[in-house]
């Protein structure tokens, strides 16, 4: 059930007749698709990128931007990914 009183400035009918919606995007740095910064558009690939970042975070136990390091850039090289992943494994 939709709660219309929480919809800003109008009704559902107003939103249904709009060709393109514009949102203010707020996100933690490191999770946004790099193409977004060029196009200012989020697409299906953006969701895949975001999911990959979350998986990476779960695997290595670090946020994408951690201690001044851009972990995403560092692990794009497969050797770096292996080194970072194996350094987090016990034993």
C-alpha positions as CSV (number, residue, x, y, z in Angstrom):
1,X,0.0,0.0,0.0
2,X,1.4,3.4,-1.0
3,X,1.3,6.2,1.5
4,X,0.7,9.3,-0.7
5,X,1.1,11.9,2.1
6,X,4.9,11.1,2.1
7,X,5.2,11.9,-1.6
8,X,6.8,15.3,-2.0
9,X,5.0,18.0,-3.9
10,X,2.1,16.3,-5.4
11,X,0.5,12.9,-6.0
12,X,1.1,9.6,-7.7
13,X,-0.6,10.9,-10.8
14,X,2.0,13.7,-11.1
15,X,4.8,11.2,-11.0
16,X,3.2,8.9,-13.5
17,X,3.0,11.6,-16.2
18,X,6.6,12.6,-15.9
19,X,8.9,11.4,-18.7
20,X,12.0,11.5,-16.6
21,X,12.5,11.8,-12.9
22,X,15.4,13.6,-11.4
23,X,16.6,12.6,-8.0
24,X,19.2,14.0,-5.6
25,X,21.7,11.2,-5.2
26,X,23.6,10.8,-2.0
27,X,25.9,7.9,-1.5
28,X,28.9,6.9,0.4
29,X,32.0,7.5,-1.7
30,X,33.3,4.4,-3.4
31,X,30.0,2.7,-4.1
32,X,28.9,4.7,-7.1
33,X,29.5,3.5,-10.7
34,X,32.4,5.5,-12.2
35,X,30.3,6.1,-15.3
36,X,27.8,7.9,-13.2
37,X,30.2,10.8,-12.7
38,X,30.5,11.1,-16.5
39,X,26.9,10.7,-17.5
40,X,25.0,11.6,-14.3
41,X,22.7,8.7,-15.2
42,X,22.2,5.5,-13.2
43,X,21.6,2.4,-15.4
44,X,21.3,-1.3,-14.8
45,X,25.0,-1.7,-15.0
46,X,25.3,0.7,-12.0
47,X,23.4,-1.8,-9.8
48,X,25.8,-4.6,-10.9
49,X,28.8,-2.4,-10.1
50,X,27.3,-1.5,-6.7
51,X,26.6,-5.2,-5.9
52,X,30.2,-6.1,-6.9
53,X,31.5,-3.4,-4.5
54,X,29.4,-4.9,-1.7
55,X,30.7,-8.4,-2.4
56,X,34.3,-7.1,-2.5
57,X,33.7,-5.4,0.9
58,X,32.3,-8.7,2.3
59,X,35.3,-10.7,1.0
60,X,38.1,-8.5,2.1
61,X,36.5,-6.8,5.2
62,X,37.3,-3.3,4.1
63,X,35.3,-0.4,2.8
64,X,35.9,0.7,-0.8
65,X,37.7,3.9,0.5
66,X,39.6,2.8,3.6
67,X,42.4,4.6,5.4
68,X,42.9,7.0,2.5
69,X,43.3,4.0,0.1
70,X,41.0,3.4,-2.8
71,X,40.6,-0.4,-2.5
72,X,38.6,-0.7,-5.7
73,X,41.4,0.7,-7.8
74,X,44.0,-1.5,-6.0
75,X,42.1,-4.8,-6.6
76,X,41.4,-4.2,-10.3
77,X,44.7,-5.9,-10.8
78,X,44.0,-9.6,-10.1
79,X,47.3,-10.1,-8.3
80,X,46.5,-7.3,-5.9
81,X,43.0,-8.8,-5.3
82,X,44.6,-12.2,-4.4
83,X,47.1,-10.6,-2.1
84,X,44.5,-8.5,-0.3
85,X,42.1,-11.5,0.0
86,X,44.7,-14.0,1.2
87,X,46.0,-11.5,3.7
88,X,42.5,-11.5,5.4
89,X,42.3,-15.3,5.7
90,X,43.3,-16.8,9.0
91,X,46.3,-19.0,9.2
